[in-house]
Amino acid sequence: MAMFYVVCFDVTDDRTRYRVAKVLKGYGYRVQKSVFECPRLTEKKLLTLMDRLDRLIDHTTDTVRFYRQCETCLGSFEHLGLGEAPKRESYGAF
């Protein structure tokens, strides 16, 4: 079953940061400089994404976080300023 993930990262090296963002663009869309929304991630795709990012980052200085979002969580999304709520149909499980 596919799920919706919010992936955020803090990477110190510019070149590595660019590479992390490039990988994430293949799985979702950027909503902030270091935050991506990744809809429809199956467990296999998630594990592949995690493995690819794990190989890129420096584990002594960098971090990548994966937040799984349920349909209810997406329904209660709030934001300020630019941007829009994730579309319910982009939630992979329904």
VENKAQUI-V126997 format. One record per residue. N is the residue number from 1. RES is the residue in one letter. PHI is phi in radians with two decimals (* if undefined). OMEGA is omega in degrees with one decimal (NA if undefined). Layout:
((N,RES,PHI,OMEGA) (N,RES,PHI,OMEGA))
This chain:
((1,M,*,-180.0) (2,A,-1.44,-179.1) (3,M,-2.30,178.0) (4,F,-1.80,-179.9) (5,Y,-2.16,166.8) (6,V,-1.82,-178.4) (7,V,-2.07,177.5) (8,C,-2.21,-176.0) (9,F,-2.52,173.7) (10,D,-2.33,-175.4) (11,V,-2.15,-173.1) (12,T,-1.35,-176.2) (13,D,-1.46,-177.7) (14,D,-1.02,-177.8) (15,R,-1.14,178.0) (16,T,-1.15,178.5) (17,R,-1.03,177.4) (18,Y,-1.07,-179.0) (19,R,-1.16,177.5) (20,V,-1.07,179.7) (21,A,-1.09,179.6) (22,K,-1.11,177.4) (23,V,-1.10,-177.8) (24,L,-1.10,178.4) (25,K,-1.06,177.8) (26,G,-1.36,-176.8) (27,Y,-2.09,-176.8) (28,G,-2.95,-177.7) (29,Y,-2.31,-177.3) (30,R,-1.35,176.0) (31,V,-1.99,171.6) (32,Q,-2.59,-175.1) (33,K,-0.97,-177.6) (34,S,-2.12,-178.3) (35,V,-2.33,177.4) (36,F,-2.17,169.8) (37,E,-1.79,-175.8) (38,C,-2.12,178.5) (39,P,-1.39,173.5) (40,R,1.01,176.1) (41,L,-1.57,172.7) (42,T,-1.33,178.2) (43,E,-1.05,179.8) (44,K,-1.11,178.7) (45,K,-1.12,179.0) (46,L,-1.08,-180.0) (47,L,-1.12,176.8) (48,T,-1.13,178.1) (49,L,-1.06,-179.7) (50,M,-1.07,179.3) (51,D,-1.12,-179.5) (52,R,-1.10,179.8) (53,L,-1.23,178.9) (54,D,-1.03,-180.0) (55,R,-1.30,-176.9) (56,L,-1.55,-168.3) (57,I,-1.45,173.2) (58,D,-1.63,-174.0) (59,H,-1.21,178.6) (60,T,-1.60,-176.7) (61,T,-2.30,-172.4) (62,D,-1.89,175.2) (63,T,-2.55,172.7) (64,V,-2.30,-178.7) (65,R,-2.12,-179.1) (66,F,-2.09,179.6) (67,Y,-2.01,177.2) (68,R,-1.34,-178.6) (69,Q,-2.02,176.4) (70,C,-1.41,-178.8) (71,E,-1.07,178.4) (72,T,-1.10,178.3) (73,C,-1.06,179.1) (74,L,-1.14,179.1) (75,G,-1.20,-179.1) (76,S,-1.83,179.3) (77,F,-1.06,174.9) (78,E,-2.35,176.7) (79,H,-2.67,176.2) (80,L,-2.17,177.7) (81,G,1.39,-177.4) (82,L,-1.15,175.8) (83,G,2.02,179.4) (84,E,-2.45,-180.0) (85,A,-1.17,174.3) (86,P,-1.05,179.3) (87,K,-1.31,-177.0) (88,R,-1.00,-179.2) (89,E,-1.23,176.4) (90,S,-1.42,175.8) (91,Y,-1.29,-168.4) (92,G,-1.17,-171.2) (93,A,-1.52,-172.6) (94,F,-2.16,NA))
